[in-house]
Amino acid sequence: MSWRLPLYTIRSRTALVSACAAAGIGAYYGMRSAHAESDEPPTVFGGLGLTTLRLKDVQQVNHNTKRLAFEFPDPQAQSGLTLTSALLTVSWPKGRWLPVLRPYTPISRLDQRGGIDLLVKKYPNGKASTHLHSLVPGDTLTFVTALKGFPWRPNQFTQVLLIAGGAGITPIYQLIQGILDNPEDKTRIKLVFGVNTEQDLLLKKELDEYTQRFPGRFEYLYTVSRPTEKDTPLRKGYIREELLRDVVGRPDHDTEVFVCGPPALEESLVGSRRAEGILARLGFTKDQIHRF
C-alpha cells in the first residue's frame, strides 16, 4: 500500500514514540471510564497513544504476502476506525537501534469485534515488512495512531472509479467493503486492479463474492502484466490510457476517482509537474482525483 507519511527526522520519530507512550496511558484509562458508562462497544484506537496487540494467527496468502490477525484485549471491542483509515505501526527490526514507522490498512470490517487483520506484502530490503513477516502467533506489534484518509460520506457520489496496483488494493478494498456492506450507501463502484502475475491478485476471492452479491453495482477488471498461465482469462498488460477509456467511457462530474499503487503507476495516472496524467486526459479534474 502507499499511504504517505511526513518525512520525520530520526529525532522527531523517537520523540513521537515517547510522547505517544505517555499519552496512551491517559487515553487508556479515559476510554475505560467512558465505556463503563455506555452501551456502545469499547474502541481500541481512539486517539494518539501506543497500543500493543498480540498476533493471533498468520496465513500465507502467496509467495510474498501474509495475512496477520491481531486480537484486542477485550473480545467485544471494535477498532474505532472510520472508513479510509490506516494504522501507523512502530517496530524495532532485529539489529536496529531506532524504530521504523509504517502505515498499514486493515482489511477486516471496521465493525468487527475482537481484532483486526492486516495484509502485508514483503518487499526486498523492506525493514518493516520483513519484521512483520517474521512474527509468529504470540508475538506483538505496536500501533501509534490512526491515520484518517478521505472523509467518506454515503451517497456523496453516484459512482466511484477505484484503481489499484499490487498491494495498493488494501485501502481500495477497505473502501469497497465499507460501501457495499452499508445498506444505506448506494454508490456504484468500478474497480481496475493491475498486478504482475495471477498469484498477485490479492483478495480476489472476496472481490469475486462482492460481484456476485451486487451485480450491476460493483464491476471490476483485472489486468496482469506478466501472466504465468498460458490461457489466462484475465486481461493482459498494464493499466494504460486505452484500458481506462474502455472502462470509463466519458467521465461525468459525479464520478470520483481513488488511486493507490506503486509510485510509477500513481504518477502515470495523476501526473506530475512535468506531465499531464492519464486521468486528466480522460477528462477528470484534480478535484475528482484522490490518492491514498
PASEBA-1860 file (N, C-alpha, C; in nm, 3 decimals):
! residues 292
1> MSWRLPLY> 0.082/-0.117/0.000/0.000/0.000/0.000/0.086/0.123/0.000 ~ 0.027/0.246/-0.020/0.113/0.362/-0.037/0.063/0.484/0.037 ~ 0.021/0.466/0.161/-0.011/0.583/0.242/0.115/0.664/0.260 ~ 0.101/0.797/0.261/0.218/0.883/0.270/0.233/0.942/0.408 ~ 0.359/0.943/0.455/0.393/0.997/0.586/0.479/1.120/0.572 ~ 0.471/1.213/0.668/0.567/1.323/0.669/0.707/1.267/0.684 ~ 0.805/1.339/0.635/0.944/1.294/0.643/1.001/1.331/0.778 ~ 0.971/1.249/0.878/1.022/1.275/1.012/1.173/1.258/1.017
9> TIRSRTAL> 1.240/1.337/1.097/1.380/1.312/1.127/1.387/1.201/1.228 ~ 1.508/1.145/1.246/1.526/1.039/1.345/1.486/1.089/1.482 ~ 1.525/1.214/1.513/1.494/1.268/1.645/1.345/1.283/1.665 ~ 1.273/1.333/1.563/1.130/1.354/1.580/1.054/1.223/1.586 ~ 1.102/1.120/1.515/1.036/0.989/1.523/1.046/0.933/1.664 ~ 1.166/0.941/1.721/1.186/0.889/1.856/1.103/0.968/1.956 ~ 1.098/1.100/1.939/1.019/1.184/2.029/0.871/1.151/2.018 ~ 0.825/1.123/1.895/0.685/1.089/1.875/0.647/0.963/1.950
17> VSACAAAG> 0.732/0.861/1.941/0.704/0.736/2.010/0.698/0.757/2.160 ~ 0.792/0.836/2.215/0.794/0.863/2.359/0.669/0.939/2.403 ~ 0.630/1.039/2.324/0.511/1.117/2.358/0.386/1.031/2.353 ~ 0.379/0.943/2.254/0.262/0.857/2.242/0.250/0.762/2.360 ~ 0.362/0.716/2.411/0.360/0.625/2.525/0.297/0.694/2.645 ~ 0.333/0.818/2.668/0.276/0.892/2.780/0.128/0.919/2.758 ~ 0.094/0.959/2.633/-0.046/0.988/2.603/-0.132/0.864/2.612 ~ -0.073/0.750/2.574/-0.150/0.626/2.573/-0.199/0.585/2.710
25> IGAYYGMR> -0.123/0.613/2.815/-0.165/0.575/2.950/-0.292/0.648/2.988 ~ -0.292/0.780/2.965/-0.411/0.857/2.998/-0.529/0.820/2.912 ~ -0.504/0.797/2.782/-0.612/0.762/2.691/-0.676/0.630/2.730 ~ -0.594/0.533/2.771/-0.645/0.401/2.806/-0.743/0.410/2.923 ~ -0.703/0.480/3.030/-0.790/0.489/3.146/-0.913/0.575/3.118 ~ -0.896/0.677/3.032/-1.011/0.758/2.997/-1.114/0.678/2.920 ~ -1.068/0.592/2.828/-1.158/0.508/2.750/-1.230/0.407/2.838 ~ -1.159/0.351/2.935/-1.221/0.253/3.024/-1.335/0.317/3.101
33> SAHAESDE> -1.314/0.438/3.151/-1.418/0.505/3.229/-1.537/0.539/3.142 ~ -1.509/0.589/3.019/-1.618/0.630/2.930/-1.705/0.512/2.891 ~ -1.644/0.400/2.855/-1.721/0.286/2.807/-1.788/0.210/2.920 ~ -1.741/0.229/3.042/-1.806/0.166/3.156/-1.945/0.223/3.175 ~ -1.967/0.347/3.125/-2.096/0.413/3.142/-2.177/0.412/3.013 ~ -2.136/0.337/2.912/-2.203/0.337/2.783/-2.232/0.195/2.738 ~ -2.339/0.182/2.656/-2.373/0.053/2.598/-2.297/0.027/2.468 ~ -2.228/0.128/2.417/-2.151/0.114/2.295/-2.029/0.025/2.320
41> PPTVFGGL> -1.990/-0.056/2.219/-1.870/-0.139/2.239/-1.747/-0.050/2.254 ~ -1.652/-0.089/2.337/-1.531/-0.009/2.352/-1.451/-0.007/2.222 ~ -1.377/0.100/2.201/-1.292/0.112/2.083/-1.146/0.113/2.124 ~ -1.063/0.060/2.036/-0.921/0.042/2.068/-0.836/0.162/2.024 ~ -0.864/0.213/1.903/-0.783/0.322/1.850/-0.862/0.451/1.859 ~ -0.855/0.514/1.975/-0.936/0.633/1.998/-0.859/0.763/1.998 ~ -0.729/0.758/1.985/-0.653/0.882/1.990/-0.505/0.855/1.975 ~ -0.424/0.955/2.011/-0.280/0.941/1.999/-0.226/0.871/2.122
49> GLTTLRLK> -0.191/0.746/2.108/-0.138/0.669/2.220/-0.099/0.531/2.172 ~ 0.010/0.478/2.222/0.057/0.348/2.178/-0.038/0.237/2.219 ~ -0.066/0.147/2.126/-0.149/0.031/2.152/-0.073/-0.092/2.104 ~ -0.051/-0.187/2.192/0.022/-0.309/2.156/-0.076/-0.425/2.151 ~ -0.077/-0.495/2.037/-0.169/-0.607/2.017/-0.091/-0.735/1.993 ~ -0.152/-0.845/2.037/-0.090/-0.976/2.021/-0.135/-1.040/1.889 ~ -0.041/-1.102/1.820/-0.071/-1.171/1.696/-0.138/-1.305/1.727 ~ -0.257/-1.323/1.670/-0.334/-1.445/1.697/-0.313/-1.551/1.590
57> DVQQVNHN> -0.306/-1.508/1.463/-0.299/-1.606/1.355/-0.225/-1.547/1.235 ~ -0.159/-1.634/1.159/-0.087/-1.593/1.038/-0.128/-1.685/0.924 ~ -0.163/-1.626/0.810/-0.194/-1.704/0.690/-0.101/-1.660/0.577 ~ -0.040/-1.757/0.510/0.043/-1.727/0.393/-0.049/-1.715/0.273 ~ -0.062/-1.596/0.217/-0.155/-1.571/0.107/-0.093/-1.608/-0.027 ~ 0.029/-1.565/-0.050/0.104/-1.604/-0.170/0.252/-1.602/-0.137 ~ 0.337/-1.596/-0.238/0.481/-1.609/-0.215/0.541/-1.495/-0.134 ~ 0.475/-1.377/-0.132/0.535/-1.264/-0.060/0.436/-1.186/0.026
65> TKRLAFEF> 0.319/-1.243/0.051/0.216/-1.172/0.126/0.157/-1.260/0.235 ~ 0.141/-1.202/0.353/0.079/-1.272/0.466/-0.040/-1.192/0.519 ~ -0.135/-1.266/0.572/-0.248/-1.204/0.642/-0.226/-1.225/0.791 ~ -0.214/-1.115/0.865/-0.186/-1.119/1.008/-0.310/-1.078/1.086 ~ -0.355/-1.165/1.175/-0.473/-1.137/1.258/-0.428/-1.103/1.399 ~ -0.457/-0.980/1.443/-0.422/-0.935/1.577/-0.548/-0.930/1.662 ~ -0.535/-0.968/1.789/-0.652/-0.971/1.877/-0.649/-0.855/1.975 ~ -0.770/-0.803/2.007/-0.784/-0.700/2.107/-0.789/-0.764/2.245
73> PDPQAQSG> -0.744/-0.694/2.349/-0.755/-0.748/2.485/-0.900/-0.776/2.525 ~ -0.992/-0.691/2.477/-1.135/-0.709/2.503/-1.199/-0.769/2.379 ~ -1.252/-0.891/2.385/-1.310/-0.954/2.266/-1.434/-0.882/2.213 ~ -1.493/-0.791/2.293/-1.609/-0.716/2.248/-1.571/-0.582/2.185 ~ -1.445/-0.547/2.190/-1.402/-0.417/2.140/-1.399/-0.412/1.988 ~ -1.420/-0.292/1.935/-1.405/-0.265/1.793/-1.286/-0.172/1.772 ~ -1.242/-0.161/1.647/-1.124/-0.079/1.620/-1.149/0.069/1.646 ~ -1.270/0.116/1.615/-1.298/0.259/1.627/-1.254/0.339/1.506
81> LTLTSALL> -1.205/0.271/1.402/-1.158/0.339/1.282/-1.274/0.382/1.194 ~ -1.254/0.490/1.120/-1.350/0.533/1.020/-1.307/0.482/0.884 ~ -1.399/0.485/0.789/-1.370/0.436/0.654/-1.258/0.517/0.591 ~ -1.170/0.450/0.519/-1.047/0.503/0.457/-0.945/0.545/0.562 ~ -0.931/0.464/0.666/-0.829/0.489/0.768/-0.720/0.382/0.763 ~ -0.600/0.421/0.801/-0.489/0.327/0.816/-0.437/0.336/0.959 ~ -0.347/0.246/0.994/-0.286/0.246/1.127/-0.135/0.261/1.112 ~ -0.080/0.353/1.189/0.064/0.374/1.188/0.128/0.279/1.288
89> TVSWPKGR> 0.215/0.192/1.239/0.282/0.094/1.325/0.424/0.139/1.356 ~ 0.474/0.094/1.470/0.613/0.119/1.505/0.675/-0.015/1.544 ~ 0.790/-0.044/1.489/0.856/-0.171/1.517/1.006/-0.150/1.527 ~ 1.070/-0.244/1.593/1.215/-0.242/1.608/1.272/-0.368/1.542 ~ 1.296/-0.363/1.410/1.351/-0.481/1.342/1.483/-0.523/1.405 ~ 1.511/-0.650/1.394/1.632/-0.707/1.453/1.757/-0.637/1.399 ~ 1.844/-0.600/1.492/1.970/-0.536/1.454/1.962/-0.386/1.440 ~ 1.843/-0.326/1.464/1.829/-0.181/1.452/1.809/-0.118/1.590
97> WLPVLRPY> 1.876/-0.004/1.612/1.860/0.068/1.737/1.736/0.157/1.735 ~ 1.702/0.206/1.617/1.593/0.302/1.605/1.468/0.235/1.548 ~ 1.351/0.283/1.586/1.227/0.222/1.538/1.198/0.258/1.393 ~ 1.110/0.179/1.332/1.064/0.203/1.196/0.914/0.227/1.200 ~ 0.868/0.335/1.140/0.726/0.367/1.134/0.672/0.333/0.995 ~ 0.562/0.258/0.991/0.499/0.226/0.863/0.347/0.220/0.881 ~ 0.272/0.272/0.782/0.126/0.262/0.788/0.075/0.137/0.718 ~ -0.029/0.077/0.773/-0.095/-0.038/0.711/-0.246/-0.021/0.723
105> TPISRLDQ> -0.317/-0.065/0.621/-0.463/-0.054/0.618/-0.527/-0.185/0.659 ~ -0.609/-0.187/0.764/-0.680/-0.311/0.799/-0.774/-0.352/0.687 ~ -0.784/-0.482/0.663/-0.877/-0.532/0.562/-0.998/-0.600/0.625 ~ -0.999/-0.611/0.757/-1.116/-0.664/0.826/-1.223/-0.556/0.834 ~ -1.347/-0.596/0.851/-1.456/-0.500/0.864/-1.429/-0.406/0.981 ~ -1.464/-0.280/0.963/-1.436/-0.182/1.068/-1.520/-0.207/1.193 ~ -1.635/-0.274/1.177/-1.718/-0.303/1.294/-1.690/-0.442/1.352 ~ -1.587/-0.509/1.301/-1.551/-0.641/1.354/-1.509/-0.628/1.500
113> RGGIDLLV> -1.551/-0.722/1.582/-1.516/-0.720/1.723/-1.401/-0.817/1.751 ~ -1.318/-0.779/1.844/-1.216/-0.871/1.892/-1.080/-0.864/1.826 ~ -1.068/-0.792/1.712/-0.938/-0.786/1.649/-0.942/-0.723/1.511 ~ -0.825/-0.714/1.449/-0.811/-0.661/1.314/-0.719/-0.751/1.233 ~ -0.734/-0.745/1.100/-0.648/-0.820/1.009/-0.571/-0.723/0.920 ~ -0.442/-0.750/0.905/-0.359/-0.674/0.813/-0.309/-0.765/0.701 ~ -0.302/-0.712/0.581/-0.246/-0.784/0.467/-0.111/-0.718/0.436 ~ -0.003/-0.792/0.456/0.131/-0.733/0.450/0.214/-0.801/0.341
121> KKYPNGKA> 0.256/-0.721/0.244/0.344/-0.769/0.139/0.489/-0.744/0.180 ~ 0.572/-0.846/0.165/0.713/-0.833/0.200/0.790/-0.779/0.079 ~ 0.860/-0.667/0.102/0.938/-0.604/-0.003/1.086/-0.636/0.014 ~ 1.161/-0.647/-0.095/1.306/-0.666/-0.083/1.368/-0.550/-0.005 ~ 1.443/-0.582/0.097/1.506/-0.481/0.183/1.406/-0.396/0.260 ~ 1.281/-0.440/0.266/1.180/-0.367/0.342/1.194/-0.398/0.491 ~ 1.235/-0.302/0.569/1.264/-0.327/0.711/1.138/-0.363/0.788 ~ 1.031/-0.284/0.770/0.909/-0.310/0.845/0.840/-0.437/0.797
129> STHLHSLV> 0.826/-0.453/0.665/0.755/-0.570/0.614/0.829/-0.699/0.645 ~ 0.963/-0.696/0.641/1.041/-0.815/0.677/1.020/-0.849/0.824 ~ 1.017/-0.747/0.908/0.993/-0.771/1.051/0.855/-0.830/1.074 ~ 0.753/-0.774/1.010/0.617/-0.825/1.029/0.604/-0.968/0.979 ~ 0.675/-1.001/0.872/0.670/-1.138/0.820/0.741/-1.237/0.912 ~ 0.826/-1.187/1.000/0.896/-1.275/1.094/0.813/-1.307/1.218 ~ 0.702/-1.234/1.237/0.621/-1.254/1.357/0.549/-1.388/1.353 ~ 0.533/-1.448/1.469/0.458/-1.572/1.484/0.350/-1.550/1.589
137> PGDTLTFV> 0.245/-1.632/1.590/0.141/-1.615/1.692/0.199/-1.607/1.832 ~ 0.151/-1.508/1.906/0.203/-1.481/2.040/0.292/-1.359/2.044 ~ 0.352/-1.323/1.929/0.431/-1.201/1.922/0.339/-1.079/1.922 ~ 0.397/-0.961/1.940/0.317/-0.840/1.947/0.364/-0.736/1.845 ~ 0.273/-0.643/1.815/0.303/-0.530/1.728/0.243/-0.406/1.792 ~ 0.317/-0.296/1.786/0.272/-0.172/1.848/0.220/-0.075/1.742 ~ 0.105/-0.016/1.772/0.040/0.081/1.683/0.046/0.218/1.749 ~ 0.084/0.319/1.672/0.099/0.454/1.726/-0.033/0.529/1.724
145> TALKGFPW> -0.097/0.534/1.608/-0.221/0.611/1.597/-0.292/0.574/1.468 ~ -0.416/0.619/1.456/-0.493/0.602/1.333/-0.464/0.718/1.238 ~ -0.459/0.689/1.110/-0.438/0.789/1.006/-0.566/0.798/0.922 ~ -0.637/0.907/0.935/-0.762/0.921/0.861/-0.735/0.965/0.718 ~ -0.812/0.908/0.626/-0.798/0.942/0.485/-0.912/1.031/0.439 ~ -0.964/1.001/0.321/-1.073/1.080/0.263/-1.197/1.071/0.351 ~ -1.261/1.184/0.382/-1.380/1.182/0.468/-1.504/1.131/0.393 ~ -1.516/0.999/0.383/-1.623/0.939/0.304/-1.759/0.961/0.368
153> RPNQFTQV> -1.858/0.997/0.282/-1.998/1.007/0.324/-2.082/0.923/0.229 ~ -2.170/0.837/0.281/-2.253/0.753/0.194/-2.331/0.838/0.094 ~ -2.334/0.790/-0.031/-2.411/0.853/-0.139/-2.361/0.993/-0.175 ~ -2.240/1.024/-0.137/-2.181/1.153/-0.173/-2.160/1.162/-0.324 ~ -2.130/1.047/-0.386/-2.110/1.040/-0.530/-2.198/0.929/-0.587 ~ -2.239/0.946/-0.712/-2.317/0.842/-0.778/-2.231/0.719/-0.805 ~ -2.105/0.743/-0.841/-2.016/0.634/-0.878/-1.872/0.668/-0.842 ~ -1.794/0.564/-0.810/-1.651/0.582/-0.788/-1.574/0.488/-0.880
161> LLIAGGAG> -1.462/0.537/-0.930/-1.367/0.457/-1.007/-1.247/0.433/-0.917 ~ -1.219/0.307/-0.888/-1.109/0.271/-0.799/-1.000/0.203/-0.881 ~ -0.878/0.254/-0.870/-0.765/0.200/-0.947/-0.657/0.157/-0.850 ~ -0.624/0.028/-0.851/-0.526/-0.027/-0.758/-0.416/-0.100/-0.833 ~ -0.296/-0.089/-0.780/-0.183/-0.165/-0.833/-0.116/-0.242/-0.722 ~ -0.103/-0.374/-0.738/-0.034/-0.456/-0.638/-0.096/-0.447/-0.500 ~ -0.009/-0.424/-0.398/-0.057/-0.416/-0.260/-0.140/-0.292/-0.234 ~ -0.148/-0.202/-0.331/-0.236/-0.086/-0.318/-0.383/-0.122/-0.313
169> ITPIYQLI> -0.414/-0.249/-0.328/-0.554/-0.292/-0.319/-0.608/-0.281/-0.177 ~ -0.521/-0.277/-0.074/-0.573/-0.283/0.063/-0.660/-0.163/0.101 ~ -0.618/-0.037/0.080/-0.711/0.073/0.111/-0.829/0.078/0.016 ~ -0.808/0.035/-0.108/-0.918/0.030/-0.204/-1.021/-0.072/-0.159 ~ -0.975/-0.188/-0.113/-1.066/-0.292/-0.065/-1.143/-0.244/0.058 ~ -1.075/-0.174/0.148/-1.145/-0.123/0.266/-1.261/-0.032/0.226 ~ -1.239/0.051/0.124/-1.345/0.140/0.077/-1.458/0.061/0.012 ~ -1.424/-0.037/-0.072/-1.527/-0.123/-0.133/-1.611/-0.190/-0.026
177> QGILDNPE> -1.544/-0.248/0.071/-1.611/-0.318/0.180/-1.705/-0.225/0.256 ~ -1.656/-0.105/0.287/-1.736/-0.010/0.363/-1.859/0.037/0.288 ~ -1.846/0.054/0.156/-1.961/0.098/0.076/-2.064/-0.013/0.062 ~ -2.019/-0.130/0.020/-2.113/-0.238/-0.012/-2.174/-0.303/0.111 ~ -2.106/-0.298/0.224/-2.161/-0.356/0.347/-2.253/-0.260/0.420 ~ -2.265/-0.138/0.370/-2.355/-0.040/0.430/-2.484/-0.036/0.350 ~ -2.595/-0.086/0.405/-2.720/-0.090/0.328/-2.773/0.047/0.290 ~ -2.726/0.152/0.357/-2.771/0.287/0.326/-2.692/0.350/0.211
185> DKTRIKLV> -2.578/0.292/0.176/-2.492/0.350/0.073/-2.518/0.281/-0.061 ~ -2.562/0.357/-0.160/-2.597/0.302/-0.291/-2.495/0.337/-0.399 ~ -2.378/0.381/-0.360/-2.274/0.421/-0.456/-2.235/0.304/-0.546 ~ -2.226/0.329/-0.676/-2.180/0.228/-0.771/-2.027/0.230/-0.777 ~ -1.968/0.114/-0.804/-1.823/0.101/-0.799/-1.771/0.033/-0.926 ~ -1.666/0.092/-0.982/-1.587/0.027/-1.087/-1.444/0.015/-1.036 ~ -1.389/-0.105/-1.041/-1.254/-0.131/-0.995/-1.166/-0.176/-1.110 ~ -1.047/-0.117/-1.120/-0.943/-0.165/-1.210/-0.824/-0.203/-1.123
193> FGVNTEQD> -0.784/-0.330/-1.130/-0.681/-0.384/-1.042/-0.571/-0.444/-1.128 ~ -0.452/-0.385/-1.124/-0.341/-0.433/-1.204/-0.233/-0.498/-1.119 ~ -0.183/-0.614/-1.165/-0.080/-0.688/-1.092/0.021/-0.745/-1.190 ~ 0.129/-0.802/-1.136/0.232/-0.863/-1.220/0.190/-1.000/-1.271 ~ 0.148/-1.088/-1.179/0.107/-1.224/-1.215/-0.027/-1.257/-1.150 ~ -0.085/-1.370/-1.192/-0.213/-1.410/-1.134/-0.204/-1.432/-0.983 ~ -0.088/-1.475/-0.936/-0.071/-1.501/-0.792/-0.074/-1.372/-0.710 ~ -0.058/-1.258/-0.776/-0.058/-1.130/-0.705/-0.196/-1.068/-0.692
201> LLLKKELD> -0.299/-1.138/-0.739/-0.436/-1.086/-0.728/-0.486/-1.106/-0.586 ~ -0.443/-1.020/-0.497/-0.482/-1.028/-0.357/-0.631/-1.000/-0.340 ~ -0.692/-1.071/-0.247/-0.833/-1.053/-0.212/-0.928/-1.084/-0.329 ~ -0.882/-1.163/-0.424/-0.965/-1.195/-0.540/-1.092/-1.269/-0.500 ~ -1.081/-1.362/-0.407/-1.199/-1.437/-0.364/-1.304/-1.343/-0.306 ~ -1.260/-1.251/-0.220/-1.353/-1.158/-0.157/-1.416/-1.064/-0.260 ~ -1.336/-1.018/-0.355/-1.388/-0.928/-0.458/-1.486/-1.000/-0.550 ~ -1.455/-1.125/-0.584/-1.547/-1.203/-0.668/-1.681/-1.224/-0.598
209> EYTQRFPG> -1.677/-1.244/-0.467/-1.802/-1.261/-0.392/-1.886/-1.134/-0.393 ~ -1.821/-1.020/-0.388/-1.896/-0.894/-0.393/-1.963/-0.875/-0.529 ~ -1.898/-0.917/-0.637/-1.962/-0.903/-0.769/-2.085/-0.992/-0.780 ~ -2.083/-1.106/-0.713/-2.199/-1.195/-0.714/-2.313/-1.139/-0.630 ~ -2.278/-1.074/-0.520/-2.379/-1.017/-0.431/-2.437/-0.886/-0.484 ~ -2.358/-0.813/-0.563/-2.402/-0.681/-0.609/-2.385/-0.669/-0.761 ~ -2.453/-0.755/-0.838/-2.441/-0.748/-0.984/-2.495/-0.615/-1.037 ~ -2.422/-0.557/-1.130/-2.465/-0.430/-1.187/-2.425/-0.309/-1.106
217> RFEYLYTV> -2.385/-0.332/-0.982/-2.345/-0.220/-0.896/-2.195/-0.219/-0.870 ~ -2.135/-0.338/-0.864/-1.990/-0.349/-0.846/-1.932/-0.424/-0.964 ~ -1.849/-0.356/-1.042/-1.784/-0.415/-1.159/-1.633/-0.404/-1.142 ~ -1.562/-0.502/-1.195/-1.416/-0.495/-1.184/-1.350/-0.544/-1.312 ~ -1.225/-0.503/-1.328/-1.141/-0.552/-1.436/-1.004/-0.581/-1.378 ~ -0.959/-0.705/-1.394/-0.824/-0.742/-1.353/-0.734/-0.740/-1.477 ~ -0.614/-0.688/-1.462/-0.518/-0.692/-1.572/-0.383/-0.738/-1.519 ~ -0.319/-0.829/-1.592/-0.195/-0.892/-1.547/-0.084/-0.859/-1.648
225> SRPTEKDT> 0.025/-0.801/-1.599/0.132/-0.758/-1.690/0.222/-0.873/-1.734 ~ 0.242/-0.972/-1.646/0.328/-1.087/-1.682/0.256/-1.217/-1.645 ~ 0.153/-1.254/-1.720/0.077/-1.374/-1.685/0.162/-1.500/-1.692 ~ 0.138/-1.589/-1.598/0.210/-1.717/-1.595/0.125/-1.830/-1.650 ~ -0.005/-1.809/-1.659/-0.096/-1.910/-1.712/-0.115/-1.886/-1.861 ~ -0.096/-1.989/-1.940/-0.099/-1.976/-2.085/-0.234/-1.927/-2.135 ~ -0.341/-1.982/-2.083/-0.475/-1.946/-2.130/-0.550/-1.864/-2.024 ~ -0.485/-1.769/-1.965/-0.549/-1.690/-1.861/-0.668/-1.612/-1.917
233> PLRKGYIR> -0.781/-1.612/-1.846/-0.897/-1.536/-1.892/-0.886/-1.387/-1.860 ~ -0.782/-1.350/-1.787/-0.765/-1.212/-1.744/-0.706/-1.127/-1.857 ~ -0.733/-1.000/-1.849/-0.675/-0.908/-1.947/-0.524/-0.900/-1.926 ~ -0.450/-0.890/-2.033/-0.304/-0.884/-2.025/-0.257/-0.741/-2.049 ~ -0.157/-0.701/-1.971/-0.099/-0.570/-1.991/-0.103/-0.483/-1.866 ~ -0.061/-0.358/-1.884/-0.055/-0.263/-1.774/-0.179/-0.174/-1.774 ~ -0.195/-0.098/-1.667/-0.305/-0.001/-1.660/-0.263/0.121/-1.741 ~ -0.316/0.131/-1.861/-0.280/0.240/-1.950/-0.406/0.315/-1.995
241> EELLRDVV> -0.385/0.419/-2.073/-0.496/0.507/-2.112/-0.602/0.431/-2.192 ~ -0.560/0.347/-2.285/-0.656/0.274/-2.367/-0.746/0.186/-2.281 ~ -0.686/0.117/-2.185/-0.764/0.030/-2.096/-0.867/0.111/-2.018 ~ -0.824/0.224/-1.962/-0.916/0.304/-1.881/-1.026/0.367/-1.965 ~ -0.997/0.400/-2.090/-1.102/0.452/-2.178/-1.210/0.347/-2.200 ~ -1.169/0.221/-2.212/-1.266/0.114/-2.229/-1.355/0.100/-2.106 ~ -1.297/0.121/-1.988/-1.371/0.105/-1.863/-1.460/0.225/-1.833 ~ -1.404/0.344/-1.851/-1.470/0.466/-1.806/-1.567/0.522/-1.908
249> GRPDHDTE> -1.528/0.517/-2.037/-1.609/0.587/-2.136/-1.589/0.737/-2.117 ~ -1.698/0.811/-2.113/-1.690/0.955/-2.088/-1.720/0.981/-1.941 ~ -1.624/1.030/-1.864/-1.649/1.055/-1.722/-1.747/1.170/-1.702 ~ -1.824/1.162/-1.594/-1.913/1.273/-1.562/-1.868/1.338/-1.432 ~ -1.931/1.450/-1.398/-1.889/1.528/-1.282/-1.919/1.458/-1.151 ~ -2.003/1.354/-1.153/-2.042/1.287/-1.030/-1.968/1.154/-1.010 ~ -1.856/1.137/-1.079/-1.771/1.019/-1.060/-1.642/1.063/-0.993 ~ -1.608/0.999/-0.882/-1.486/1.030/-0.809/-1.386/0.918/-0.831
257> VFVCGPPA> -1.258/0.951/-0.834/-1.154/0.853/-0.861/-1.061/0.840/-0.740 ~ -1.033/0.716/-0.701/-0.940/0.688/-0.592/-0.830/0.597/-0.644 ~ -0.705/0.632/-0.616/-0.589/0.564/-0.672/-0.495/0.520/-0.562 ~ -0.442/0.398/-0.572/-0.339/0.352/-0.480/-0.255/0.244/-0.547 ~ -0.124/0.265/-0.547/-0.036/0.168/-0.609/0.108/0.215/-0.605 ~ 0.195/0.148/-0.679/0.335/0.189/-0.684/0.348/0.332/-0.735 ~ 0.455/0.402/-0.695/0.472/0.542/-0.737/0.464/0.564/-0.887 ~ 0.523/0.473/-0.966/0.522/0.491/-1.111/0.379/0.486/-1.166
265> LEESLVGS> 0.297/0.397/-1.113/0.158/0.388/-1.157/0.082/0.514/-1.119 ~ 0.098/0.558/-0.996/0.025/0.677/-0.950/0.065/0.800/-1.030 ~ 0.193/0.813/-1.060/0.237/0.930/-1.138/0.181/0.926/-1.279 ~ 0.175/0.807/-1.339/0.120/0.798/-1.475/-0.028/0.833/-1.477 ~ -0.098/0.803/-1.369/-0.241/0.832/-1.361/-0.270/0.976/-1.324 ~ -0.201/1.024/-1.221/-0.230/1.156/-1.165/-0.149/1.265/-1.234 ~ -0.030/1.230/-1.285/0.055/1.329/-1.349/0.160/1.383/-1.254 ~ 0.241/1.472/-1.305/0.348/1.534/-1.227/0.360/1.679/-1.270
273> RRAEGILA> 0.458/1.748/-1.216/0.480/1.887/-1.256/0.520/1.899/-1.402 ~ 0.577/1.792/-1.454/0.628/1.796/-1.591/0.529/1.744/-1.694 ~ 0.436/1.661/-1.651/0.349/1.597/-1.749/0.208/1.576/-1.695 ~ 0.113/1.581/-1.785/-0.027/1.557/-1.751/-0.050/1.407/-1.733 ~ -0.138/1.371/-1.640/-0.166/1.231/-1.615/-0.276/1.175/-1.704 ~ -0.287/1.044/-1.705/-0.389/0.976/-1.786/-0.529/1.021/-1.747 ~ -0.555/1.034/-1.617/-0.690/1.069/-1.572/-0.731/1.207/-1.622 ~ -0.638/1.301/-1.625/-0.669/1.434/-1.678/-0.701/1.426/-1.827
281> RLGFTKDQ> -0.628/1.344/-1.900/-0.655/1.329/-2.044/-0.790/1.264/-2.069 ~ -0.835/1.186/-1.973/-0.967/1.123/-1.986/-1.080/1.220/-1.953 ~ -1.045/1.334/-1.892/-1.148/1.433/-1.862/-1.176/1.455/-1.716 ~ -1.104/1.387/-1.627/-1.124/1.407/-1.483/-1.049/1.533/-1.437 ~ -1.109/1.607/-1.345/-1.044/1.724/-1.289/-0.965/1.685/-1.165 ~ -0.878/1.775/-1.119/-0.798/1.747/-0.999/-0.886/1.722/-0.878 ~ -0.998/1.792/-0.870/-1.087/1.777/-0.754/-1.153/1.639/-0.750 ~ -1.155/1.569/-0.861/-1.218/1.437/-0.866/-1.121/1.323/-0.835
289> IHRF> -0.993/1.354/-0.821/-0.891/1.250/-0.808/-0.830/1.252/-0.669 ~ -0.823/1.135/-0.606/-0.770/1.124/-0.469/-0.671/1.008/-0.463 ~ -0.562/1.030/-0.389/-0.460/0.926/-0.370/-0.455/0.886/-0.224 ~ -0.443/0.755/-0.201/-0.427/0.706/-0.064/-0.280/0.717/-0.025
END
